[in-house]
């Protein structure tokens, strides 16, 4: 594994640790939920160190113009520098390039900075979807591209 791949893997592991601390009742999700055709992954670098990430994937076969953003994360030491906003913007650029016209995402109520990021980036709240439908800790958003 290259140095870059090892750094990205460590970043994703840090994401899972933080989510596990915030949501101990959460079942571990699978990494393959952000891989496959039509999916992508971006990494933010600061001083040659991976400090943030985010992914996109097709939302559902019956909604081919909708993409879902997954696994947005910025390591704690790098927060407060606008990195999450840059990652979100890059994910939207990639989604547009892949001809998606709508972005959906889910975050947790125990993550007020994430909720604020989406609300100040043009996303509006929607009814929880899919596996989040009955999760009282989930809040879902959508934005037209």
N, C-alpha and C positions, 0 to 999 in steps of 0.2 A: 504494500500500500504506500503510495507516495505521501510526502509530507502534506500536500494539500488535501488529499483524500482523508488522511488521518485527522487533520484539523476539522474537516467538515463532519466526520463521524463523531468526533468529540463534542462538537457544537450541538449536533442532534441529540447525543446522549445527555448533554446538559439541559436541553429543552425538555426531555422526558423526565429528568429528575425534578425540574422546577414544576412541571405540570403534576407530577406525583405528589409533591408537597402541597400544592394548592388544592388539588382534587384527589385526596387519598381514596375516595370511593370510585374513582374512574378506573375502568378496565383499560389495560394497555392497548393502544391501537397498533396497527401494523404499518411498517414502513412502506409496504407495497401499495398502500392507499394513495401514495403520491408518485407512483411510477406507472409506466405503460404508455401506450400510444396517446398522443395529444397532451401529455403531461410534461412538466418541466420543473426545474429547481434552480433558484438563484442564491448566490452567496455574497454577502457583503464583507469586504476586507478593509481593515484599518491597520496601517503600518505592517503590512504583510502578514496579518493574522486574521483568520476567519472569525468574525464577530457577530454575524447575523445571517438569517436565511429565511426563505419562504418558498412555497411551491404552488403550482396550479395543476388542475386535472379537469378533464371533461366532467360535467356535473351528472348528466344522465343521458342514455341513448335517445330518449324521447324529447330531450331538450338540447339539440346539437349546438345551439348558439350560446349556451350557458357554461361558464367555467366556475370552478370552485377553488378558492384560495385556501391552502392548508399550511400548517406548521410555520407560521410567522414567529420569528424569535430573534431577539437581540440579547447577547449576554449582558448580565447586569453591569459590568464595568464599562461597557460601551453605551449604555443608555443615556438619554438626555442630549444626544447629538444630532437627532433627526434621521438616524439610520433606518429606523422602522418605516418612516415615511418614504425614504428613498427605495427601500425594498418593495413596499406596496406599489409605488409608482412604476418600478421596473416590471413587477408582475402584471400590472395593467397594460403596459406597453407590449409585453410578450403575448398576453391574451388577445389584444387587438391584432397583433401580427398573425396570430393563429386564427383570425376571423371570428373570434367570440365577440358578442355584443352585450352580454350581461355577466356580471361577476356576483357570486354569492359566497358567503363565508359564515362561519360560526366561531364565536369566542365565548369565554366564560364570564359570568358575573363577578367572579373573584379577581378579574383582571381589568380594573377600571382604566388604566392607561391604554389598553388595547381598545376598549369600547370607545374611549375618547378619540383615539387615532381614526377609527373608522367613521365616527360621527363627523369629525372635522375634515374628512377626506371625501365627502360627498356620498357616503353610504347611508341608507335608511334602514330602519328595523323592519323585519318581516316576520311572519309566523315561523316558528321553528319547523325545520323540515327533517325528513328521514329519521335517522336514529336520535336526533336531538328533539324530536317532537314532544316527548314526555319528560324531558330533562329540565328541571326547574332552575338549573345553574347555567343553562345555555341561552345565549342571545344570538340571533341570526340577522345578517345584513345583506343588502343587495345594492348594486349600482349599475346603471346603464353606462356602457362605454361609448 
